[in-house]
Amino acid sequence: MADVIDMAQDFDALNLAQGLAAQKIKAAHTPRLRAEGYCLNADCEESFNNSAQLFCNPACEREHAALTTPYARR
Ligand SMILES: [Zn+2]
């Protein structure tokens, strides 16, 4: 007979599996950003020397997310 510890472990494993599945779906539906040589925030677009850079700073990334992601947290 399963005791409370077994039940907790089963629940934990199910919770982890569901979390991983949800994250996989989220990742599959999130568009990958490509570095363009300038800040991707449409309100900024500052040029970069670093060709792999996406944004100037976290504030520009947040603004970009707010402008491009429906219902994004601000
Ligand atoms: Zn910027």
PDB file of the backbone (N, CA, C, O) and the ligand in Angstrom, with CONECT records:
HET     ZN  A 101       1
ATOM      1  N   MET A   1       0.840  -1.199   0.000  1.00  0.00           N
ATOM      2  CA  MET A   1       0.000   0.000   0.000  1.00  0.00           C
ATOM      3  C   MET A   1       0.875   1.249   0.000  1.00  0.00           C
ATOM      4  O   MET A   1       1.840   1.351   0.758  1.00  0.00           O
ATOM      5  N   ALA A   2       0.526   2.177  -0.849  1.00  0.00           N
ATOM      6  CA  ALA A   2       1.313   3.417  -0.962  1.00  0.00           C
ATOM      7  C   ALA A   2       1.102   4.296   0.260  1.00  0.00           C
ATOM      8  O   ALA A   2      -0.027   4.571   0.668  1.00  0.00           O
ATOM      9  N   ASP A   3       2.217   4.728   0.832  1.00  0.00           N
ATOM     10  CA  ASP A   3       2.080   5.639   1.967  1.00  0.00           C
ATOM     11  C   ASP A   3       2.118   7.091   1.468  1.00  0.00           C
ATOM     12  O   ASP A   3       2.226   7.345   0.268  1.00  0.00           O
ATOM     13  N   VAL A   4       2.029   8.013   2.392  1.00  0.00           N
ATOM     14  CA  VAL A   4       1.946   9.425   2.020  1.00  0.00           C
ATOM     15  C   VAL A   4       3.217   9.905   1.312  1.00  0.00           C
ATOM     16  O   VAL A   4       3.158  10.807   0.476  1.00  0.00           O
ATOM     17  N   ILE A   5       4.368   9.304   1.643  1.00  0.00           N
ATOM     18  CA  ILE A   5       5.627   9.687   0.987  1.00  0.00           C
ATOM     19  C   ILE A   5       5.608   9.252  -0.486  1.00  0.00           C
ATOM     20  O   ILE A   5       6.017  10.007  -1.369  1.00  0.00           O
ATOM     21  N   ASP A   6       5.124   8.016  -0.740  1.00  0.00           N
ATOM     22  CA  ASP A   6       5.009   7.549  -2.128  1.00  0.00           C
ATOM     23  C   ASP A   6       4.079   8.467  -2.927  1.00  0.00           C
ATOM     24  O   ASP A   6       4.369   8.823  -4.069  1.00  0.00           O
ATOM     25  N   MET A   7       2.965   8.839  -2.309  1.00  0.00           N
ATOM     26  CA  MET A   7       1.999   9.703  -2.997  1.00  0.00           C
ATOM     27  C   MET A   7       2.629  11.066  -3.289  1.00  0.00           C
ATOM     28  O   MET A   7       2.416  11.634  -4.360  1.00  0.00           O
ATOM     29  N   ALA A   8       3.397  11.585  -2.343  1.00  0.00           N
ATOM     30  CA  ALA A   8       4.053  12.877  -2.545  1.00  0.00           C
ATOM     31  C   ALA A   8       5.076  12.788  -3.674  1.00  0.00           C
ATOM     32  O   ALA A   8       5.188  13.710  -4.481  1.00  0.00           O
ATOM     33  N   GLN A   9       5.829  11.675  -3.736  1.00  0.00           N
ATOM     34  CA  GLN A   9       6.814  11.502  -4.807  1.00  0.00           C
ATOM     35  C   GLN A   9       6.133  11.385  -6.165  1.00  0.00           C
ATOM     36  O   GLN A   9       6.612  11.936  -7.156  1.00  0.00           O
ATOM     37  N   ASP A  10       5.015  10.668  -6.207  1.00  0.00           N
ATOM     38  CA  ASP A  10       4.270  10.553  -7.461  1.00  0.00           C
ATOM     39  C   ASP A  10       3.763  11.917  -7.920  1.00  0.00           C
ATOM     40  O   ASP A  10       3.849  12.270  -9.096  1.00  0.00           O
ATOM     41  N   PHE A  11       3.233  12.670  -6.963  1.00  0.00           N
ATOM     42  CA  PHE A  11       2.712  13.993  -7.284  1.00  0.00           C
ATOM     43  C   PHE A  11       3.839  14.895  -7.776  1.00  0.00           C
ATOM     44  O   PHE A  11       3.668  15.649  -8.734  1.00  0.00           O
ATOM     45  N   ASP A  12       4.998  14.813  -7.110  1.00  0.00           N
ATOM     46  CA  ASP A  12       6.155  15.633  -7.479  1.00  0.00           C
ATOM     47  C   ASP A  12       6.619  15.292  -8.894  1.00  0.00           C
ATOM     48  O   ASP A  12       6.931  16.189  -9.677  1.00  0.00           O
ATOM     49  N   ALA A  13       6.665  13.991  -9.226  1.00  0.00           N
ATOM     50  CA  ALA A  13       7.093  13.571 -10.558  1.00  0.00           C
ATOM     51  C   ALA A  13       6.109  14.066 -11.619  1.00  0.00           C
ATOM     52  O   ALA A  13       6.523  14.523 -12.684  1.00  0.00           O
ATOM     53  N   LEU A  14       4.812  13.978 -11.332  1.00  0.00           N
ATOM     54  CA  LEU A  14       3.791  14.445 -12.264  1.00  0.00           C
ATOM     55  C   LEU A  14       3.909  15.952 -12.460  1.00  0.00           C
ATOM     56  O   LEU A  14       3.823  16.453 -13.582  1.00  0.00           O
ATOM     57  N   ASN A  15       4.108  16.667 -11.357  1.00  0.00           N
ATOM     58  CA  ASN A  15       4.240  18.122 -11.404  1.00  0.00           C
ATOM     59  C   ASN A  15       5.434  18.523 -12.267  1.00  0.00           C
ATOM     60  O   ASN A  15       5.333  19.447 -13.074  1.00  0.00           O
ATOM     61  N   LEU A  16       6.559  17.837 -12.102  1.00  0.00           N
ATOM     62  CA  LEU A  16       7.764  18.116 -12.893  1.00  0.00           C
ATOM     63  C   LEU A  16       7.522  17.827 -14.371  1.00  0.00           C
ATOM     64  O   LEU A  16       7.893  18.626 -15.231  1.00  0.00           O
ATOM     65  N   ALA A  17       6.898  16.684 -14.666  1.00  0.00           N
ATOM     66  CA  ALA A  17       6.639  16.310 -16.058  1.00  0.00           C
ATOM     67  C   ALA A  17       5.723  17.334 -16.728  1.00  0.00           C
ATOM     68  O   ALA A  17       5.943  17.705 -17.881  1.00  0.00           O
ATOM     69  N   GLN A  18       4.700  17.787 -16.009  1.00  0.00           N
ATOM     70  CA  GLN A  18       3.788  18.785 -16.578  1.00  0.00           C
ATOM     71  C   GLN A  18       4.500  20.117 -16.779  1.00  0.00           C
ATOM     72  O   GLN A  18       4.266  20.805 -17.772  1.00  0.00           O
ATOM     73  N   GLY A  19       5.372  20.482 -15.834  1.00  0.00           N
ATOM     74  CA  GLY A  19       6.136  21.723 -15.958  1.00  0.00           C
ATOM     75  C   GLY A  19       7.061  21.693 -17.161  1.00  0.00           C
ATOM     76  O   GLY A  19       7.165  22.677 -17.894  1.00  0.00           O
ATOM     77  N   LEU A  20       7.737  20.565 -17.367  1.00  0.00           N
ATOM     78  CA  LEU A  20       8.640  20.423 -18.516  1.00  0.00           C
ATOM     79  C   LEU A  20       7.865  20.467 -19.823  1.00  0.00           C
ATOM     80  O   LEU A  20       8.313  21.083 -20.790  1.00  0.00           O
ATOM     81  N   ALA A  21       6.705  19.818 -19.859  1.00  0.00           N
ATOM     82  CA  ALA A  21       5.879  19.812 -21.064  1.00  0.00           C
ATOM     83  C   ALA A  21       5.392  21.228 -21.376  1.00  0.00           C
ATOM     84  O   ALA A  21       5.405  21.652 -22.531  1.00  0.00           O
ATOM     85  N   ALA A  22       4.968  21.949 -20.353  1.00  0.00           N
ATOM     86  CA  ALA A  22       4.488  23.324 -20.555  1.00  0.00           C
ATOM     87  C   ALA A  22       5.623  24.212 -21.060  1.00  0.00           C
ATOM     88  O   ALA A  22       5.415  25.044 -21.943  1.00  0.00           O
ATOM     89  N   GLN A  23       6.825  24.039 -20.501  1.00  0.00           N
ATOM     90  CA  GLN A  23       7.977  24.845 -20.921  1.00  0.00           C
ATOM     91  C   GLN A  23       8.365  24.536 -22.367  1.00  0.00           C
ATOM     92  O   GLN A  23       8.753  25.432 -23.117  1.00  0.00           O
ATOM     93  N   LYS A  24       8.258  23.269 -22.753  1.00  0.00           N
ATOM     94  CA  LYS A  24       8.580  22.854 -24.121  1.00  0.00           C
ATOM     95  C   LYS A  24       7.620  23.514 -25.122  1.00  0.00           C
ATOM     96  O   LYS A  24       8.043  23.989 -26.176  1.00  0.00           O
ATOM     97  N   ILE A  25       6.341  23.536 -24.784  1.00  0.00           N
ATOM     98  CA  ILE A  25       5.337  24.164 -25.653  1.00  0.00           C
ATOM     99  C   ILE A  25       5.606  25.667 -25.750  1.00  0.00           C
ATOM    100  O   ILE A  25       5.551  26.253 -26.831  1.00  0.00           O
ATOM    101  N   LYS A  26       5.896  26.274 -24.608  1.00  0.00           N
ATOM    102  CA  LYS A  26       6.169  27.713 -24.589  1.00  0.00           C
ATOM    103  C   LYS A  26       7.385  28.039 -25.460  1.00  0.00           C
ATOM    104  O   LYS A  26       7.359  28.997 -26.233  1.00  0.00           O
ATOM    105  N   ALA A  27       8.445  27.244 -25.334  1.00  0.00           N
ATOM    106  CA  ALA A  27       9.664  27.480 -26.119  1.00  0.00           C
ATOM    107  C   ALA A  27       9.403  27.312 -27.609  1.00  0.00           C
ATOM    108  O   ALA A  27       9.943  28.058 -28.427  1.00  0.00           O
ATOM    109  N   ALA A  28       8.570  26.328 -27.964  1.00  0.00           N
ATOM    110  CA  ALA A  28       8.279  26.063 -29.371  1.00  0.00           C
ATOM    111  C   ALA A  28       7.494  27.214 -30.008  1.00  0.00           C
ATOM    112  O   ALA A  28       7.565  27.424 -31.219  1.00  0.00           O
ATOM    113  N   HIS A  29       6.751  27.953 -29.189  1.00  0.00           N
ATOM    114  CA  HIS A  29       5.918  29.036 -29.718  1.00  0.00           C
ATOM    115  C   HIS A  29       6.530  30.411 -29.508  1.00  0.00           C
ATOM    116  O   HIS A  29       5.910  31.423 -29.836  1.00  0.00           O
ATOM    117  N   THR A  30       7.738  30.458 -28.967  1.00  0.00           N
ATOM    118  CA  THR A  30       8.415  31.737 -28.762  1.00  0.00           C
ATOM    119  C   THR A  30       9.356  31.984 -29.930  1.00  0.00           C
ATOM    120  O   THR A  30      10.270  31.194 -30.166  1.00  0.00           O
ATOM    121  N   PRO A  31       9.143  33.072 -30.663  1.00  0.00           N
ATOM    122  CA  PRO A  31      10.025  33.332 -31.802  1.00  0.00           C
ATOM    123  C   PRO A  31      11.453  33.628 -31.345  1.00  0.00           C
ATOM    124  O   PRO A  31      11.665  34.334 -30.359  1.00  0.00           O
ATOM    125  N   ARG A  32      12.421  33.085 -32.066  1.00  0.00           N
ATOM    126  CA  ARG A  32      13.833  33.341 -31.750  1.00  0.00           C
ATOM    127  C   ARG A  32      14.211  34.700 -32.330  1.00  0.00           C
ATOM    128  O   ARG A  32      13.943  34.992 -33.496  1.00  0.00           O
ATOM    129  N   LEU A  33      14.839  35.526 -31.490  1.00  0.00           N
ATOM    130  CA  LEU A  33      15.284  36.830 -31.958  1.00  0.00           C
ATOM    131  C   LEU A  33      16.619  36.680 -32.667  1.00  0.00           C
ATOM    132  O   LEU A  33      17.465  35.891 -32.247  1.00  0.00           O
ATOM    133  N   ARG A  34      16.808  37.428 -33.733  1.00  0.00           N
ATOM    134  CA  ARG A  34      18.057  37.379 -34.481  1.00  0.00           C
ATOM    135  C   ARG A  34      18.750  38.733 -34.381  1.00  0.00           C
ATOM    136  O   ARG A  34      18.126  39.776 -34.574  1.00  0.00           O
ATOM    137  N   ALA A  35      20.031  38.705 -34.082  1.00  0.00           N
ATOM    138  CA  ALA A  35      20.797  39.945 -33.973  1.00  0.00           C
ATOM    139  C   ALA A  35      20.860  40.623 -35.342  1.00  0.00           C
ATOM    140  O   ALA A  35      21.151  39.978 -36.349  1.00  0.00           O
ATOM    141  N   GLU A  36      20.585  41.925 -35.370  1.00  0.00           N
ATOM    142  CA  GLU A  36      20.552  42.662 -36.641  1.00  0.00           C
ATOM    143  C   GLU A  36      21.652  43.720 -36.731  1.00  0.00           C
ATOM    144  O   GLU A  36      21.767  44.416 -37.740  1.00  0.00           O
ATOM    145  N   GLY A  37      22.462  43.839 -35.670  1.00  0.00           N
ATOM    146  CA  GLY A  37      23.505  44.870 -35.668  1.00  0.00           C
ATOM    147  C   GLY A  37      23.025  46.177 -35.061  1.00  0.00           C
ATOM    148  O   GLY A  37      23.771  47.154 -34.989  1.00  0.00           O
ATOM    149  N   TYR A  38      21.759  46.184 -34.622  1.00  0.00           N
ATOM    150  CA  TYR A  38      21.219  47.352 -33.921  1.00  0.00           C
ATOM    151  C   TYR A  38      20.220  46.863 -32.876  1.00  0.00           C
ATOM    152  O   TYR A  38      19.745  45.729 -32.942  1.00  0.00           O
ATOM    153  N   CYS A  39      19.910  47.721 -31.921  1.00  0.00           N
ATOM    154  CA  CYS A  39      18.988  47.365 -30.843  1.00  0.00           C
ATOM    155  C   CYS A  39      17.622  47.016 -31.438  1.00  0.00           C
ATOM    156  O   CYS A  39      17.087  47.769 -32.252  1.00  0.00           O
ATOM    157  N   LEU A  40      17.068  45.894 -31.036  1.00  0.00           N
ATOM    158  CA  LEU A  40      15.793  45.437 -31.612  1.00  0.00           C
ATOM    159  C   LEU A  40      14.582  46.197 -31.073  1.00  0.00           C
ATOM    160  O   LEU A  40      13.477  46.053 -31.595  1.00  0.00           O
ATOM    161  N   ASN A  41      14.786  47.003 -30.033  1.00  0.00           N
ATOM    162  CA  ASN A  41      13.704  47.846 -29.534  1.00  0.00           C
ATOM    163  C   ASN A  41      13.410  48.912 -30.594  1.00  0.00           C
ATOM    164  O   ASN A  41      14.269  49.740 -30.900  1.00  0.00           O
ATOM    165  N   ALA A  42      12.196  48.890 -31.152  1.00  0.00           N
ATOM    166  CA  ALA A  42      11.846  49.790 -32.255  1.00  0.00           C
ATOM    167  C   ALA A  42      11.923  51.261 -31.855  1.00  0.00           C
ATOM    168  O   ALA A  42      12.065  52.131 -32.714  1.00  0.00           O
ATOM    169  N   ASP A  43      11.830  51.544 -30.545  1.00  0.00           N
ATOM    170  CA  ASP A  43      11.921  52.927 -30.083  1.00  0.00           C
ATOM    171  C   ASP A  43      13.367  53.364 -29.893  1.00  0.00           C
ATOM    172  O   ASP A  43      13.607  54.510 -29.513  1.00  0.00           O
ATOM    173  N   CYS A  44      14.336  52.490 -30.143  1.00  0.00           N
ATOM    174  CA  CYS A  44      15.743  52.798 -29.887  1.00  0.00           C
ATOM    175  C   CYS A  44      16.577  52.597 -31.154  1.00  0.00           C
ATOM    176  O   CYS A  44      17.052  53.566 -31.746  1.00  0.00           O
ATOM    177  N   GLU A  45      16.752  51.352 -31.564  1.00  0.00           N
ATOM    178  CA  GLU A  45      17.495  50.992 -32.781  1.00  0.00           C
ATOM    179  C   GLU A  45      18.910  51.554 -32.828  1.00  0.00           C
ATOM    180  O   GLU A  45      19.398  51.927 -33.894  1.00  0.00           O
ATOM    181  N   GLU A  46      19.573  51.615 -31.666  1.00  0.00           N
ATOM    182  CA  GLU A  46      20.970  52.068 -31.617  1.00  0.00           C
ATOM    183  C   GLU A  46      21.866  51.027 -32.283  1.00  0.00           C
ATOM    184  O   GLU A  46      21.673  49.829 -32.080  1.00  0.00           O
ATOM    185  N   SER A  47      22.837  51.468 -33.073  1.00  0.00           N
ATOM    186  CA  SER A  47      23.754  50.549 -33.767  1.00  0.00           C
ATOM    187  C   SER A  47      24.755  49.946 -32.794  1.00  0.00           C
ATOM    188  O   SER A  47      25.175  50.589 -31.832  1.00  0.00           O
ATOM    189  N   PHE A  48      25.133  48.691 -33.063  1.00  0.00           N
ATOM    190  CA  PHE A  48      26.095  47.985 -32.222  1.00  0.00           C
ATOM    191  C   PHE A  48      27.328  47.620 -33.041  1.00  0.00           C
ATOM    192  O   PHE A  48      27.248  47.389 -34.247  1.00  0.00           O
ATOM    193  N   ASN A  49      28.476  47.574 -32.355  1.00  0.00           N
ATOM    194  CA  ASN A  49      29.677  47.005 -32.970  1.00  0.00           C
ATOM    195  C   ASN A  49      29.664  45.491 -32.814  1.00  0.00           C
ATOM    196  O   ASN A  49      30.165  44.762 -33.670  1.00  0.00           O
ATOM    197  N   ASN A  50      29.078  45.027 -31.699  1.00  0.00           N
ATOM    198  CA  ASN A  50      28.973  43.598 -31.418  1.00  0.00           C
ATOM    199  C   ASN A  50      27.816  43.023 -32.237  1.00  0.00           C
ATOM    200  O   ASN A  50      26.659  43.346 -31.968  1.00  0.00           O
ATOM    201  N   SER A  51      28.100  42.189 -33.217  1.00  0.00           N
ATOM    202  CA  SER A  51      27.065  41.704 -34.127  1.00  0.00           C
ATOM    203  C   SER A  51      26.113  40.702 -33.481  1.00  0.00           C
ATOM    204  O   SER A  51      25.065  40.396 -34.051  1.00  0.00           O
ATOM    205  N   ALA A  52      26.464  40.177 -32.283  1.00  0.00           N
ATOM    206  CA  ALA A  52      25.598  39.203 -31.626  1.00  0.00           C
ATOM    207  C   ALA A  52      24.649  39.854 -30.616  1.00  0.00           C
ATOM    208  O   ALA A  52      23.797  39.176 -30.043  1.00  0.00           O
ATOM    209  N   GLN A  53      24.790  41.160 -30.396  1.00  0.00           N
ATOM    210  CA  GLN A  53      24.000  41.849 -29.369  1.00  0.00           C
ATOM    211  C   GLN A  53      22.575  42.093 -29.867  1.00  0.00           C
ATOM    212  O   GLN A  53      22.364  42.460 -31.023  1.00  0.00           O
ATOM    213  N   LEU A  54      21.598  41.886 -28.975  1.00  0.00           N
ATOM    214  CA  LEU A  54      20.191  42.079 -29.335  1.00  0.00           C
ATOM    215  C   LEU A  54      19.651  43.419 -28.851  1.00  0.00           C
ATOM    216  O   LEU A  54      18.918  44.100 -29.568  1.00  0.00           O
ATOM    217  N   PHE A  55      20.023  43.792 -27.619  1.00  0.00           N
ATOM    218  CA  PHE A  55      19.495  45.021 -27.007  1.00  0.00           C
ATOM    219  C   PHE A  55      20.613  45.781 -26.316  1.00  0.00           C
ATOM    220  O   PHE A  55      21.641  45.200 -25.967  1.00  0.00           O
ATOM    221  N   CYS A  56      20.414  47.101 -26.113  1.00  0.00           N
ATOM    222  CA  CYS A  56      21.382  47.928 -25.376  1.00  0.00           C
ATOM    223  C   CYS A  56      21.489  47.475 -23.937  1.00  0.00           C
ATOM    224  O   CYS A  56      22.584  47.340 -23.391  1.00  0.00           O
ATOM    225  N   ASN A  57      20.331  47.242 -23.327  1.00  0.00           N
ATOM    226  CA  ASN A  57      20.269  46.973 -21.890  1.00  0.00           C
ATOM    227  C   ASN A  57      18.934  46.296 -21.568  1.00  0.00           C
ATOM    228  O   ASN A  57      18.071  46.176 -22.438  1.00  0.00           O
ATOM    229  N   PRO A  58      18.767  45.857 -20.327  1.00  0.00           N
ATOM    230  CA  PRO A  58      17.509  45.185 -19.953  1.00  0.00           C
ATOM    231  C   PRO A  58      16.271  46.048 -20.175  1.00  0.00           C
ATOM    232  O   PRO A  58      15.204  45.519 -20.486  1.00  0.00           O
ATOM    233  N   ALA A  59      16.394  47.368 -20.020  1.00  0.00           N
ATOM    234  CA  ALA A  59      15.232  48.246 -20.219  1.00  0.00           C
ATOM    235  C   ALA A  59      14.760  48.176 -21.674  1.00  0.00           C
ATOM    236  O   ALA A  59      13.558  48.133 -21.939  1.00  0.00           O
ATOM    237  N   CYS A  60      15.710  48.164 -22.616  1.00  0.00           N
ATOM    238  CA  CYS A  60      15.340  48.062 -24.035  1.00  0.00           C
ATOM    239  C   CYS A  60      14.702  46.701 -24.321  1.00  0.00           C
ATOM    240  O   CYS A  60      13.759  46.612 -25.107  1.00  0.00           O
ATOM    241  N   GLU A  61      15.203  45.658 -23.696  1.00  0.00           N
ATOM    242  CA  GLU A  61      14.614  44.330 -23.891  1.00  0.00           C
ATOM    243  C   GLU A  61      13.180  44.305 -23.367  1.00  0.00           C
ATOM    244  O   GLU A  61      12.289  43.758 -24.018  1.00  0.00           O
ATOM    245  N   ARG A  62      12.956  44.894 -22.195  1.00  0.00           N
ATOM    246  CA  ARG A  62      11.596  44.947 -21.623  1.00  0.00           C
ATOM    247  C   ARG A  62      10.656  45.739 -22.520  1.00  0.00           C
ATOM    248  O   ARG A  62       9.516  45.327 -22.736  1.00  0.00           O
ATOM    249  N   GLU A  63      11.122  46.874 -23.046  1.00  0.00           N
ATOM    250  CA  GLU A  63      10.280  47.680 -23.941  1.00  0.00           C
ATOM    251  C   GLU A  63       9.927  46.890 -25.196  1.00  0.00           C
ATOM    252  O   GLU A  63       8.786  46.914 -25.656  1.00  0.00           O
ATOM    253  N   HIS A  64      10.923  46.187 -25.745  1.00  0.00           N
ATOM    254  CA  HIS A  64      10.694  45.365 -26.934  1.00  0.00           C
ATOM    255  C   HIS A  64       9.651  44.294 -26.646  1.00  0.00           C
ATOM    256  O   HIS A  64       8.748  44.066 -27.451  1.00  0.00           O
ATOM    257  N   ALA A  65       9.777  43.635 -25.488  1.00  0.00           N
ATOM    258  CA  ALA A  65       8.819  42.586 -25.118  1.00  0.00           C
ATOM    259  C   ALA A  65       7.424  43.169 -24.954  1.00  0.00           C
ATOM    260  O   ALA A  65       6.439  42.561 -25.372  1.00  0.00           O
ATOM    261  N   ALA A  66       7.339  44.347 -24.347  1.00  0.00           N
ATOM    262  CA  ALA A  66       6.036  44.979 -24.131  1.00  0.00           C
ATOM    263  C   ALA A  66       5.396  45.342 -25.468  1.00  0.00           C
ATOM    264  O   ALA A  66       4.176  45.268 -25.611  1.00  0.00           O
ATOM    265  N   LEU A  67       6.214  45.736 -26.451  1.00  0.00           N
ATOM    266  CA  LEU A  67       5.688  46.146 -27.755  1.00  0.00           C
ATOM    267  C   LEU A  67       5.341  44.959 -28.642  1.00  0.00           C
ATOM    268  O   LEU A  67       4.469  45.063 -29.505  1.00  0.00           O
ATOM    269  N   THR A  68       6.016  43.831 -28.437  1.00  0.00           N
ATOM    270  CA  THR A  68       5.845  42.713 -29.369  1.00  0.00           C
ATOM    271  C   THR A  68       5.122  41.511 -28.796  1.00  0.00           C
ATOM    272  O   THR A  68       4.688  40.645 -29.556  1.00  0.00           O
ATOM    273  N   THR A  69       4.978  41.427 -27.473  1.00  0.00           N
ATOM    274  CA  THR A  69       4.347  40.269 -26.860  1.00  0.00           C
ATOM    275  C   THR A  69       2.979  40.660 -26.305  1.00  0.00           C
ATOM    276  O   THR A  69       2.893  41.521 -25.429  1.00  0.00           O
ATOM    277  N   PRO A  70       1.913  40.038 -26.802  1.00  0.00           N
ATOM    278  CA  PRO A  70       0.624  40.348 -26.229  1.00  0.00           C
ATOM    279  C   PRO A  70       0.562  39.902 -24.770  1.00  0.00           C
ATOM    280  O   PRO A  70       1.026  38.816 -24.423  1.00  0.00           O
ATOM    281  N   TYR A  71      -0.002  40.729 -23.940  1.00  0.00           N
ATOM    282  CA  TYR A  71      -0.187  40.441 -22.512  1.00  0.00           C
ATOM    283  C   TYR A  71       1.138  40.249 -21.778  1.00  0.00           C
ATOM    284  O   TYR A  71       1.168  39.573 -20.749  1.00  0.00           O
ATOM    285  N   ALA A  72       2.240  40.828 -22.281  1.00  0.00           N
ATOM    286  CA  ALA A  72       3.523  40.714 -21.582  1.00  0.00           C
ATOM    287  C   ALA A  72       3.450  41.443 -20.251  1.00  0.00           C
ATOM    288  O   ALA A  72       2.770  42.460 -20.117  1.00  0.00           O
ATOM    289  N   ARG A  73       4.159  40.905 -19.278  1.00  0.00           N
ATOM    290  CA  ARG A  73       4.260  41.567 -17.976  1.00  0.00           C
ATOM    291  C   ARG A  73       5.126  42.792 -18.113  1.00  0.00           C
ATOM    292  O   ARG A  73       6.149  42.742 -18.796  1.00  0.00           O
ATOM    293  N   ARG A  74       4.756  43.887 -17.491  1.00  0.00           N
ATOM    294  CA  ARG A  74       5.553  45.106 -17.575  1.00  0.00           C
ATOM    295  C   ARG A  74       6.133  45.456 -16.235  1.00  0.00           C
ATOM    296  O   ARG A  74       6.837  46.458 -16.109  1.00  0.00           O
TER     297      ARG A  74
HETATM  298 ZN    ZN A 101      18.204  50.052 -27.184  1.00  0.00          ZN2+
END
